[in-house]
């Protein structure tokens, strides 16, 4: 169950919190909830700290065998 919580903070701090949350791809409520969870000793799950863009790429190469030579070859082709 979720409960509404009203906080009174400086306008500048609210702007910073919104910018930080936007950069992380989360809501300010989500950031505050994560913080409160950490206060209780509950660690944030590993993939929760990833941005949505990074999360979408997770597992994209699962089962693929990519070597350093493959990567170097890719870079040589890319930068011709």
PyMOL Python script that loads the backbone (N, CA, C, O; Angstrom):
from pymol import cmd

cmd.read_pdbstr("""\
ATOM      1  N   UNK A   1       0.842  -1.180   0.000  1.00  0.00           N
ATOM      2  CA  UNK A   1       0.000   0.000   0.000  1.00  0.00           C
ATOM      3  C   UNK A   1       0.888   1.245   0.000  1.00  0.00           C
ATOM      4  O   UNK A   1       1.872   1.308   0.737  1.00  0.00           O
ATOM      5  N   UNK A   2       0.548   2.211  -0.808  1.00  0.00           N
ATOM      6  CA  UNK A   2       1.295   3.463  -0.853  1.00  0.00           C
ATOM      7  C   UNK A   2       0.512   4.547  -0.129  1.00  0.00           C
ATOM      8  O   UNK A   2      -0.717   4.594  -0.174  1.00  0.00           O
ATOM      9  N   UNK A   3       1.263   5.419   0.542  1.00  0.00           N
ATOM     10  CA  UNK A   3       0.674   6.523   1.287  1.00  0.00           C
ATOM     11  C   UNK A   3       1.307   7.814   0.824  1.00  0.00           C
ATOM     12  O   UNK A   3       2.512   7.871   0.580  1.00  0.00           O
ATOM     13  N   UNK A   4       0.501   8.849   0.702  1.00  0.00           N
ATOM     14  CA  UNK A   4       0.994  10.160   0.299  1.00  0.00           C
ATOM     15  C   UNK A   4       1.724  10.807   1.470  1.00  0.00           C
ATOM     16  O   UNK A   4       1.283  10.719   2.616  1.00  0.00           O
ATOM     17  N   UNK A   5       2.856  11.464   1.166  1.00  0.00           N
ATOM     18  CA  UNK A   5       3.659  12.146   2.171  1.00  0.00           C
ATOM     19  C   UNK A   5       3.945  13.552   1.661  1.00  0.00           C
ATOM     20  O   UNK A   5       4.411  13.716   0.534  1.00  0.00           O
ATOM     21  N   UNK A   6       3.674  14.561   2.469  1.00  0.00           N
ATOM     22  CA  UNK A   6       3.942  15.947   2.094  1.00  0.00           C
ATOM     23  C   UNK A   6       5.204  16.411   2.801  1.00  0.00           C
ATOM     24  O   UNK A   6       5.337  16.269   4.016  1.00  0.00           O
ATOM     25  N   UNK A   7       6.131  16.970   2.025  1.00  0.00           N
ATOM     26  CA  UNK A   7       7.374  17.491   2.581  1.00  0.00           C
ATOM     27  C   UNK A   7       7.495  18.969   2.252  1.00  0.00           C
ATOM     28  O   UNK A   7       7.061  19.402   1.185  1.00  0.00           O
ATOM     29  N   UNK A   8       8.069  19.734   3.137  1.00  0.00           N
ATOM     30  CA  UNK A   8       8.334  21.144   2.877  1.00  0.00           C
ATOM     31  C   UNK A   8       9.847  21.311   2.764  1.00  0.00           C
ATOM     32  O   UNK A   8      10.589  21.096   3.722  1.00  0.00           O
ATOM     33  N   UNK A   9      10.282  21.704   1.560  1.00  0.00           N
ATOM     34  CA  UNK A   9      11.707  21.907   1.307  1.00  0.00           C
ATOM     35  C   UNK A   9      11.883  23.147   0.434  1.00  0.00           C
ATOM     36  O   UNK A   9      10.941  23.616  -0.206  1.00  0.00           O
ATOM     37  N   UNK A  10      13.080  23.653   0.423  1.00  0.00           N
ATOM     38  CA  UNK A  10      13.432  24.842  -0.337  1.00  0.00           C
ATOM     39  C   UNK A  10      13.180  24.623  -1.836  1.00  0.00           C
ATOM     40  O   UNK A  10      13.412  23.528  -2.347  1.00  0.00           O
ATOM     41  N   UNK A  11      12.708  25.656  -2.538  1.00  0.00           N
ATOM     42  CA  UNK A  11      12.429  25.573  -3.981  1.00  0.00           C
ATOM     43  C   UNK A  11      13.640  25.083  -4.775  1.00  0.00           C
ATOM     44  O   UNK A  11      13.509  24.260  -5.680  1.00  0.00           O
ATOM     45  N   UNK A  12      14.806  25.595  -4.427  1.00  0.00           N
ATOM     46  CA  UNK A  12      16.035  25.210  -5.127  1.00  0.00           C
ATOM     47  C   UNK A  12      16.282  23.720  -4.981  1.00  0.00           C
ATOM     48  O   UNK A  12      16.685  23.060  -5.939  1.00  0.00           O
ATOM     49  N   UNK A  13      16.048  23.190  -3.806  1.00  0.00           N
ATOM     50  CA  UNK A  13      16.244  21.768  -3.557  1.00  0.00           C
ATOM     51  C   UNK A  13      15.240  20.925  -4.349  1.00  0.00           C
ATOM     52  O   UNK A  13      15.580  19.845  -4.832  1.00  0.00           O
ATOM     53  N   UNK A  14      14.016  21.413  -4.482  1.00  0.00           N
ATOM     54  CA  UNK A  14      13.004  20.705  -5.272  1.00  0.00           C
ATOM     55  C   UNK A  14      13.442  20.647  -6.733  1.00  0.00           C
ATOM     56  O   UNK A  14      13.324  19.601  -7.372  1.00  0.00           O
ATOM     57  N   UNK A  15      13.947  21.760  -7.268  1.00  0.00           N
ATOM     58  CA  UNK A  15      14.421  21.774  -8.660  1.00  0.00           C
ATOM     59  C   UNK A  15      15.575  20.794  -8.850  1.00  0.00           C
ATOM     60  O   UNK A  15      15.628  20.072  -9.845  1.00  0.00           O
ATOM     61  N   UNK A  16      16.496  20.775  -7.890  1.00  0.00           N
ATOM     62  CA  UNK A  16      17.625  19.848  -7.974  1.00  0.00           C
ATOM     63  C   UNK A  16      17.142  18.394  -7.916  1.00  0.00           C
ATOM     64  O   UNK A  16      17.627  17.542  -8.661  1.00  0.00           O
ATOM     65  N   UNK A  17      16.197  18.124  -7.042  1.00  0.00           N
ATOM     66  CA  UNK A  17      15.674  16.761  -6.897  1.00  0.00           C
ATOM     67  C   UNK A  17      14.972  16.319  -8.181  1.00  0.00           C
ATOM     68  O   UNK A  17      15.131  15.177  -8.612  1.00  0.00           O
ATOM     69  N   UNK A  18      14.199  17.212  -8.790  1.00  0.00           N
ATOM     70  CA  UNK A  18      13.505  16.871 -10.035  1.00  0.00           C
ATOM     71  C   UNK A  18      14.497  16.616 -11.163  1.00  0.00           C
ATOM     72  O   UNK A  18      14.321  15.685 -11.949  1.00  0.00           O
ATOM     73  N   UNK A  19      15.538  17.439 -11.245  1.00  0.00           N
ATOM     74  CA  UNK A  19      16.559  17.251 -12.278  1.00  0.00           C
ATOM     75  C   UNK A  19      17.295  15.925 -12.067  1.00  0.00           C
ATOM     76  O   UNK A  19      17.547  15.185 -13.019  1.00  0.00           O
ATOM     77  N   UNK A  20      17.633  15.639 -10.822  1.00  0.00           N
ATOM     78  CA  UNK A  20      18.321  14.382 -10.492  1.00  0.00           C
ATOM     79  C   UNK A  20      17.443  13.181 -10.851  1.00  0.00           C
ATOM     80  O   UNK A  20      17.917  12.219 -11.454  1.00  0.00           O
ATOM     81  N   UNK A  21      16.178  13.241 -10.481  1.00  0.00           N
ATOM     82  CA  UNK A  21      15.248  12.146 -10.759  1.00  0.00           C
ATOM     83  C   UNK A  21      15.079  11.971 -12.273  1.00  0.00           C
ATOM     84  O   UNK A  21      15.074  10.845 -12.771  1.00  0.00           O
ATOM     85  N   UNK A  22      14.944  13.067 -12.992  1.00  0.00           N
ATOM     86  CA  UNK A  22      14.787  13.006 -14.450  1.00  0.00           C
ATOM     87  C   UNK A  22      16.009  12.348 -15.083  1.00  0.00           C
ATOM     88  O   UNK A  22      15.881  11.502 -15.968  1.00  0.00           O
ATOM     89  N   UNK A  23      17.193  12.745 -14.623  1.00  0.00           N
ATOM     90  CA  UNK A  23      18.446  12.192 -15.139  1.00  0.00           C
ATOM     91  C   UNK A  23      18.514  10.684 -14.896  1.00  0.00           C
ATOM     92  O   UNK A  23      19.067   9.946 -15.712  1.00  0.00           O
ATOM     93  N   UNK A  24      17.961  10.235 -13.791  1.00  0.00           N
ATOM     94  CA  UNK A  24      17.952   8.812 -13.429  1.00  0.00           C
ATOM     95  C   UNK A  24      16.785   8.044 -14.045  1.00  0.00           C
ATOM     96  O   UNK A  24      16.724   6.819 -13.948  1.00  0.00           O
ATOM     97  N   UNK A  25      15.857   8.769 -14.683  1.00  0.00           N
ATOM     98  CA  UNK A  25      14.698   8.100 -15.266  1.00  0.00           C
ATOM     99  C   UNK A  25      13.708   7.631 -14.219  1.00  0.00           C
ATOM    100  O   UNK A  25      13.028   6.621 -14.405  1.00  0.00           O
ATOM    101  N   UNK A  26      13.626   8.362 -13.120  1.00  0.00           N
ATOM    102  CA  UNK A  26      12.737   8.009 -12.013  1.00  0.00           C
ATOM    103  C   UNK A  26      11.929   9.229 -11.606  1.00  0.00           C
ATOM    104  O   UNK A  26      12.180  10.345 -12.060  1.00  0.00           O
ATOM    105  N   UNK A  27      10.963   8.994 -10.747  1.00  0.00           N
ATOM    106  CA  UNK A  27      10.212  10.109 -10.174  1.00  0.00           C
ATOM    107  C   UNK A  27      10.895  10.542  -8.873  1.00  0.00           C
ATOM    108  O   UNK A  27      11.689   9.798  -8.298  1.00  0.00           O
ATOM    109  N   UNK A  28      10.577  11.739  -8.428  1.00  0.00           N
ATOM    110  CA  UNK A  28      11.113  12.192  -7.141  1.00  0.00           C
ATOM    111  C   UNK A  28      10.612  11.267  -6.036  1.00  0.00           C
ATOM    112  O   UNK A  28      11.358  10.942  -5.113  1.00  0.00           O
ATOM    113  N   UNK A  29       9.360  10.844  -6.126  1.00  0.00           N
ATOM    114  CA  UNK A  29       8.820   9.906  -5.130  1.00  0.00           C
ATOM    115  C   UNK A  29       9.624   8.615  -5.102  1.00  0.00           C
ATOM    116  O   UNK A  29       9.899   8.071  -4.033  1.00  0.00           O
ATOM    117  N   UNK A  30      10.002   8.123  -6.290  1.00  0.00           N
ATOM    118  CA  UNK A  30      10.802   6.900  -6.364  1.00  0.00           C
ATOM    119  C   UNK A  30      12.175   7.077  -5.738  1.00  0.00           C
ATOM    120  O   UNK A  30      12.677   6.183  -5.057  1.00  0.00           O
ATOM    121  N   UNK A  31      12.782   8.243  -5.973  1.00  0.00           N
ATOM    122  CA  UNK A  31      14.102   8.532  -5.393  1.00  0.00           C
ATOM    123  C   UNK A  31      13.997   8.583  -3.867  1.00  0.00           C
ATOM    124  O   UNK A  31      14.831   8.015  -3.162  1.00  0.00           O
ATOM    125  N   UNK A  32      12.969   9.265  -3.366  1.00  0.00           N
ATOM    126  CA  UNK A  32      12.776   9.379  -1.916  1.00  0.00           C
ATOM    127  C   UNK A  32      12.491   7.998  -1.312  1.00  0.00           C
ATOM    128  O   UNK A  32      13.021   7.666  -0.252  1.00  0.00           O
ATOM    129  N   UNK A  33      11.664   7.200  -1.978  1.00  0.00           N
ATOM    130  CA  UNK A  33      11.348   5.852  -1.479  1.00  0.00           C
ATOM    131  C   UNK A  33      12.609   4.996  -1.423  1.00  0.00           C
ATOM    132  O   UNK A  33      12.814   4.255  -0.461  1.00  0.00           O
ATOM    133  N   UNK A  34      13.469   5.095  -2.466  1.00  0.00           N
ATOM    134  CA  UNK A  34      14.740   4.350  -2.449  1.00  0.00           C
ATOM    135  C   UNK A  34      15.598   4.783  -1.269  1.00  0.00           C
ATOM    136  O   UNK A  34      16.209   3.950  -0.598  1.00  0.00           O
ATOM    137  N   UNK A  35      15.642   6.085  -1.019  1.00  0.00           N
ATOM    138  CA  UNK A  35      16.428   6.606   0.095  1.00  0.00           C
ATOM    139  C   UNK A  35      15.900   6.079   1.428  1.00  0.00           C
ATOM    140  O   UNK A  35      16.673   5.629   2.274  1.00  0.00           O
ATOM    141  N   UNK A  36      14.590   6.136   1.608  1.00  0.00           N
ATOM    142  CA  UNK A  36      14.001   5.636   2.843  1.00  0.00           C
ATOM    143  C   UNK A  36      14.266   4.145   3.021  1.00  0.00           C
ATOM    144  O   UNK A  36      14.504   3.686   4.138  1.00  0.00           O
ATOM    145  N   UNK A  37      14.226   3.390   1.932  1.00  0.00           N
ATOM    146  CA  UNK A  37      14.503   1.955   1.999  1.00  0.00           C
ATOM    147  C   UNK A  37      15.943   1.713   2.458  1.00  0.00           C
ATOM    148  O   UNK A  37      16.214   0.795   3.232  1.00  0.00           O
ATOM    149  N   UNK A  38      16.853   2.547   1.971  1.00  0.00           N
ATOM    150  CA  UNK A  38      18.255   2.406   2.383  1.00  0.00           C
ATOM    151  C   UNK A  38      18.442   2.742   3.859  1.00  0.00           C
ATOM    152  O   UNK A  38      19.283   2.145   4.532  1.00  0.00           O
ATOM    153  N   UNK A  39      17.669   3.685   4.360  1.00  0.00           N
ATOM    154  CA  UNK A  39      17.752   4.024   5.781  1.00  0.00           C
ATOM    155  C   UNK A  39      17.393   2.820   6.644  1.00  0.00           C
ATOM    156  O   UNK A  39      17.927   2.636   7.738  1.00  0.00           O
ATOM    157  N   UNK A  40      16.486   2.013   6.133  1.00  0.00           N
ATOM    158  CA  UNK A  40      16.068   0.813   6.855  1.00  0.00           C
ATOM    159  C   UNK A  40      17.006  -0.360   6.655  1.00  0.00           C
ATOM    160  O   UNK A  40      16.753  -1.450   7.168  1.00  0.00           O
ATOM    161  N   UNK A  41      18.095  -0.151   5.911  1.00  0.00           N
ATOM    162  CA  UNK A  41      19.072  -1.201   5.705  1.00  0.00           C
ATOM    163  C   UNK A  41      18.764  -2.087   4.517  1.00  0.00           C
ATOM    164  O   UNK A  41      19.482  -3.055   4.269  1.00  0.00           O
ATOM    165  N   UNK A  42      17.717  -1.779   3.781  1.00  0.00           N
ATOM    166  CA  UNK A  42      17.349  -2.573   2.616  1.00  0.00           C
ATOM    167  C   UNK A  42      18.055  -1.989   1.397  1.00  0.00           C
ATOM    168  O   UNK A  42      17.780  -0.858   0.995  1.00  0.00           O
ATOM    169  N   UNK A  43      18.964  -2.762   0.813  1.00  0.00           N
ATOM    170  CA  UNK A  43      19.727  -2.281  -0.338  1.00  0.00           C
ATOM    171  C   UNK A  43      18.867  -2.259  -1.590  1.00  0.00           C
ATOM    172  O   UNK A  43      17.948  -3.063  -1.745  1.00  0.00           O
ATOM    173  N   UNK A  44      19.172  -1.342  -2.464  1.00  0.00           N
ATOM    174  CA  UNK A  44      18.474  -1.214  -3.743  1.00  0.00           C
ATOM    175  C   UNK A  44      18.895  -2.366  -4.651  1.00  0.00           C
ATOM    176  O   UNK A  44      20.090  -2.640  -4.764  1.00  0.00           O
ATOM    177  N   UNK A  45      17.956  -3.046  -5.299  1.00  0.00           N
ATOM    178  CA  UNK A  45      18.336  -4.107  -6.236  1.00  0.00           C
ATOM    179  C   UNK A  45      19.259  -3.559  -7.316  1.00  0.00           C
ATOM    180  O   UNK A  45      19.114  -2.405  -7.719  1.00  0.00           O
ATOM    181  N   UNK A  46      20.202  -4.364  -7.792  1.00  0.00           N
ATOM    182  CA  UNK A  46      21.230  -3.913  -8.730  1.00  0.00           C
ATOM    183  C   UNK A  46      20.643  -3.269  -9.978  1.00  0.00           C
ATOM    184  O   UNK A  46      21.114  -2.209 -10.391  1.00  0.00           O
ATOM    185  N   UNK A  47      19.641  -3.867 -10.585  1.00  0.00           N
ATOM    186  CA  UNK A  47      19.127  -3.293 -11.821  1.00  0.00           C
ATOM    187  C   UNK A  47      18.248  -2.075 -11.589  1.00  0.00           C
ATOM    188  O   UNK A  47      17.946  -1.362 -12.546  1.00  0.00           O
ATOM    189  N   UNK A  48      17.829  -1.809 -10.372  1.00  0.00           N
ATOM    190  CA  UNK A  48      17.046  -0.607 -10.070  1.00  0.00           C
ATOM    191  C   UNK A  48      17.903   0.644 -10.200  1.00  0.00           C
ATOM    192  O   UNK A  48      17.382   1.720 -10.495  1.00  0.00           O
ATOM    193  N   UNK A  49      19.231   0.518  -9.981  1.00  0.00           N
ATOM    194  CA  UNK A  49      20.091   1.691 -10.036  1.00  0.00           C
ATOM    195  C   UNK A  49      20.501   2.025 -11.471  1.00  0.00           C
ATOM    196  O   UNK A  49      21.142   3.050 -11.705  1.00  0.00           O
ATOM    197  N   UNK A  50      20.140   1.175 -12.434  1.00  0.00           N
ATOM    198  CA  UNK A  50      20.487   1.419 -13.826  1.00  0.00           C
ATOM    199  C   UNK A  50      19.470   2.333 -14.486  1.00  0.00           C
ATOM    200  O   UNK A  50      18.287   2.321 -14.146  1.00  0.00           O
ATOM    201  N   UNK A  51      19.947   3.118 -15.429  1.00  0.00           N
ATOM    202  CA  UNK A  51      19.028   3.977 -16.173  1.00  0.00           C
ATOM    203  C   UNK A  51      18.164   3.112 -17.089  1.00  0.00           C
ATOM    204  O   UNK A  51      18.549   1.987 -17.408  1.00  0.00           O
ATOM    205  N   UNK A  52      17.008   3.615 -17.518  1.00  0.00           N
ATOM    206  CA  UNK A  52      16.158   2.832 -18.416  1.00  0.00           C
ATOM    207  C   UNK A  52      16.875   2.424 -19.706  1.00  0.00           C
ATOM    208  O   UNK A  52      16.653   1.327 -20.219  1.00  0.00           O
ATOM    209  N   UNK A  53      17.730   3.300 -20.227  1.00  0.00           N
ATOM    210  CA  UNK A  53      18.455   2.977 -21.464  1.00  0.00           C
ATOM    211  C   UNK A  53      19.387   1.781 -21.250  1.00  0.00           C
ATOM    212  O   UNK A  53      19.437   0.866 -22.073  1.00  0.00           O
ATOM    213  N   UNK A  54      20.116   1.800 -20.144  1.00  0.00           N
ATOM    214  CA  UNK A  54      21.037   0.700 -19.853  1.00  0.00           C
ATOM    215  C   UNK A  54      20.249  -0.572 -19.553  1.00  0.00           C
ATOM    216  O   UNK A  54      20.619  -1.653 -20.011  1.00  0.00           O
ATOM    217  N   UNK A  55      19.174  -0.448 -18.794  1.00  0.00           N
ATOM    218  CA  UNK A  55      18.343  -1.604 -18.470  1.00  0.00           C
ATOM    219  C   UNK A  55      17.815  -2.278 -19.739  1.00  0.00           C
ATOM    220  O   UNK A  55      17.714  -3.503 -19.793  1.00  0.00           O
ATOM    221  N   UNK A  56      17.476  -1.480 -20.763  1.00  0.00           N
ATOM    222  CA  UNK A  56      16.937  -2.041 -22.009  1.00  0.00           C
ATOM    223  C   UNK A  56      17.994  -2.847 -22.757  1.00  0.00           C
ATOM    224  O   UNK A  56      17.647  -3.730 -23.541  1.00  0.00           O
ATOM    225  N   UNK A  57      19.268  -2.561 -22.533  1.00  0.00           N
ATOM    226  CA  UNK A  57      20.350  -3.279 -23.215  1.00  0.00           C
ATOM    227  C   UNK A  57      20.793  -4.529 -22.457  1.00  0.00           C
ATOM    228  O   UNK A  57      21.488  -5.382 -23.011  1.00  0.00           O
ATOM    229  N   UNK A  58      20.399  -4.634 -21.218  1.00  0.00           N
ATOM    230  CA  UNK A  58      20.815  -5.755 -20.390  1.00  0.00           C
ATOM    231  C   UNK A  58      20.397  -7.077 -21.026  1.00  0.00           C
ATOM    232  O   UNK A  58      19.222  -7.293 -21.320  1.00  0.00           O
ATOM    233  N   UNK A  59      21.370  -7.953 -21.233  1.00  0.00           N
ATOM    234  CA  UNK A  59      21.104  -9.260 -21.811  1.00  0.00           C
ATOM    235  C   UNK A  59      21.072  -9.285 -23.328  1.00  0.00           C
ATOM    236  O   UNK A  59      20.807 -10.335 -23.913  1.00  0.00           O
ATOM    237  N   UNK A  60      21.332  -8.162 -23.982  1.00  0.00           N
ATOM    238  CA  UNK A  60      21.259  -8.095 -25.446  1.00  0.00           C
ATOM    239  C   UNK A  60      22.256  -9.046 -26.111  1.00  0.00           C
ATOM    240  O   UNK A  60      21.997  -9.541 -27.208  1.00  0.00           O
ATOM    241  N   UNK A  61      23.377  -9.303 -25.466  1.00  0.00           N
ATOM    242  CA  UNK A  61      24.386 -10.191 -26.046  1.00  0.00           C
ATOM    243  C   UNK A  61      24.428 -11.557 -25.357  1.00  0.00           C
ATOM    244  O   UNK A  61      25.399 -12.297 -25.508  1.00  0.00           O
ATOM    245  N   UNK A  62      23.396 -11.885 -24.616  1.00  0.00           N
ATOM    246  CA  UNK A  62      23.364 -13.176 -23.912  1.00  0.00           C
ATOM    247  C   UNK A  62      23.514 -14.317 -24.912  1.00  0.00           C
ATOM    248  O   UNK A  62      22.824 -14.360 -25.930  1.00  0.00           O
ATOM    249  N   UNK A  63      24.416 -15.232 -24.611  1.00  0.00           N
ATOM    250  CA  UNK A  63      24.627 -16.389 -25.474  1.00  0.00           C
ATOM    251  C   UNK A  63      25.539 -16.117 -26.654  1.00  0.00           C
ATOM    252  O   UNK A  63      25.852 -17.038 -27.408  1.00  0.00           O
ATOM    253  N   UNK A  64      25.970 -14.886 -26.834  1.00  0.00           N
ATOM    254  CA  UNK A  64      26.859 -14.531 -27.949  1.00  0.00           C
ATOM    255  C   UNK A  64      28.303 -14.670 -27.486  1.00  0.00           C
ATOM    256  O   UNK A  64      28.622 -14.421 -26.323  1.00  0.00           O
ATOM    257  N   UNK A  65      29.156 -15.063 -28.394  1.00  0.00           N
ATOM    258  CA  UNK A  65      30.581 -15.165 -28.093  1.00  0.00           C
ATOM    259  C   UNK A  65      31.293 -14.047 -28.841  1.00  0.00           C
ATOM    260  O   UNK A  65      31.547 -14.160 -30.040  1.00  0.00           O
ATOM    261  N   UNK A  66      31.613 -12.977 -28.138  1.00  0.00           N
ATOM    262  CA  UNK A  66      32.270 -11.814 -28.728  1.00  0.00           C
ATOM    263  C   UNK A  66      33.677 -11.716 -28.125  1.00  0.00           C
ATOM    264  O   UNK A  66      33.831 -11.628 -26.907  1.00  0.00           O
ATOM    265  N   UNK A  67      34.679 -11.731 -28.974  1.00  0.00           N
ATOM    266  CA  UNK A  67      36.060 -11.651 -28.489  1.00  0.00           C
ATOM    267  C   UNK A  67      36.586 -10.224 -28.649  1.00  0.00           C
ATOM    268  O   UNK A  67      35.951  -9.383 -29.285  1.00  0.00           O
ATOM    269  N   UNK A  68      37.735  -9.973 -28.071  1.00  0.00           N
ATOM    270  CA  UNK A  68      38.384  -8.669 -28.230  1.00  0.00           C
ATOM    271  C   UNK A  68      38.703  -8.414 -29.705  1.00  0.00           C
ATOM    272  O   UNK A  68      38.572  -7.294 -30.199  1.00  0.00           O
ATOM    273  N   UNK A  69      39.122  -9.468 -30.390  1.00  0.00           N
ATOM    274  CA  UNK A  69      39.430  -9.324 -31.819  1.00  0.00           C
ATOM    275  C   UNK A  69      38.185  -8.918 -32.601  1.00  0.00           C
ATOM    276  O   UNK A  69      38.265  -8.084 -33.503  1.00  0.00           O
ATOM    277  N   UNK A  70      37.034  -9.501 -32.261  1.00  0.00           N
ATOM    278  CA  UNK A  70      35.777  -9.121 -32.905  1.00  0.00           C
ATOM    279  C   UNK A  70      35.495  -7.635 -32.681  1.00  0.00           C
ATOM    280  O   UNK A  70      35.108  -6.916 -33.603  1.00  0.00           O
ATOM    281  N   UNK A  71      35.693  -7.198 -31.459  1.00  0.00           N
ATOM    282  CA  UNK A  71      35.434  -5.797 -31.114  1.00  0.00           C
ATOM    283  C   UNK A  71      36.404  -4.873 -31.857  1.00  0.00           C
ATOM    284  O   UNK A  71      35.994  -3.840 -32.385  1.00  0.00           O
ATOM    285  N   UNK A  72      37.674  -5.240 -31.897  1.00  0.00           N
ATOM    286  CA  UNK A  72      38.666  -4.425 -32.610  1.00  0.00           C
ATOM    287  C   UNK A  72      38.325  -4.341 -34.096  1.00  0.00           C
ATOM    288  O   UNK A  72      38.442  -3.279 -34.708  1.00  0.00           O
ATOM    289  N   UNK A  73      37.905  -5.464 -34.670  1.00  0.00           N
ATOM    290  CA  UNK A  73      37.503  -5.493 -36.078  1.00  0.00           C
ATOM    291  C   UNK A  73      36.322  -4.554 -36.310  1.00  0.00           C
ATOM    292  O   UNK A  73      36.288  -3.804 -37.286  1.00  0.00           O
ATOM    293  N   UNK A  74      35.367  -4.609 -35.406  1.00  0.00           N
ATOM    294  CA  UNK A  74      34.209  -3.722 -35.490  1.00  0.00           C
ATOM    295  C   UNK A  74      34.642  -2.258 -35.469  1.00  0.00           C
ATOM    296  O   UNK A  74      34.161  -1.456 -36.270  1.00  0.00           O
ATOM    297  N   UNK A  75      35.545  -1.910 -34.559  1.00  0.00           N
ATOM    298  CA  UNK A  75      36.010  -0.524 -34.455  1.00  0.00           C
ATOM    299  C   UNK A  75      36.766  -0.083 -35.698  1.00  0.00           C
ATOM    300  O   UNK A  75      36.605   1.051 -36.150  1.00  0.00           O
ATOM    301  N   UNK A  76      37.598  -0.975 -36.263  1.00  0.00           N
ATOM    302  CA  UNK A  76      38.320  -0.613 -37.498  1.00  0.00           C
ATOM    303  C   UNK A  76      37.338  -0.314 -38.625  1.00  0.00           C
ATOM    304  O   UNK A  76      37.511   0.657 -39.362  1.00  0.00           O
ATOM    305  N   UNK A  77      36.315  -1.141 -38.756  1.00  0.00           N
ATOM    306  CA  UNK A  77      35.303  -0.916 -39.796  1.00  0.00           C
ATOM    307  C   UNK A  77      34.521   0.366 -39.549  1.00  0.00           C
ATOM    308  O   UNK A  77      34.232   1.124 -40.475  1.00  0.00           O
ATOM    309  N   UNK A  78      34.187   0.592 -38.299  1.00  0.00           N
ATOM    310  CA  UNK A  78      33.380   1.765 -37.935  1.00  0.00           C
ATOM    311  C   UNK A  78      34.113   3.069 -38.235  1.00  0.00           C
ATOM    312  O   UNK A  78      33.499   4.049 -38.658  1.00  0.00           O
ATOM    313  N   UNK A  79      35.423   3.078 -38.017  1.00  0.00           N
ATOM    314  CA  UNK A  79      36.187   4.326 -38.128  1.00  0.00           C
ATOM    315  C   UNK A  79      36.991   4.432 -39.425  1.00  0.00           C
ATOM    316  O   UNK A  79      37.990   5.149 -39.471  1.00  0.00           O
ATOM    317  N   UNK A  80      36.576   3.742 -40.456  1.00  0.00           N
ATOM    318  CA  UNK A  80      37.226   3.873 -41.775  1.00  0.00           C
ATOM    319  C   UNK A  80      36.939   5.192 -42.395  1.00  0.00           C
ATOM    320  O   UNK A  80      37.405   5.470 -43.500  1.00  0.00           O
TER     321      UNK A  80
END
""", "prot")
cmd.dss("prot")
cmd.show_as("cartoon", "prot")
cmd.util.cbc("prot")
cmd.orient("prot")
